[in-house]
Amino acid sequence: MIRLNCFFKANDGEQYKTALEAAKALTSYSQHHEGCIAYDVFQSATRPDVFLICETWQDAASLDKHSTTPEFKKYSPMMRQCGEMKVEKFEF
């Protein structure tokens, strides 16, 4: 199993809104991708410019396939244009 914690920090308030909508759209699609165990977005209760995308994948092949989907190719760059993304990867 693979867990990704993707921390997003927005450049500004409007960009936060744009990035969060992109994250929600990507989440909606990704939850149905083969090998996806869990996928969700969490907003920070203490920092209005930060959210977290938490992903759990069955294996590396599932995660690799996810990163080639049209949804990932559309929404991931949108988020990265709006702020900074830090990714932590854990393998079980």
Secondary structure, DSSP 8 states (H G I E B T S, - for coil): -EEEEEEEEESSHHHHHHHHHHHHHHHHHHTTSTTEEEEEEEE-SS-TTEEEEEEEESSHHHHHHHTTSHHHHHHHHHHHHHEEEEEEEEE-
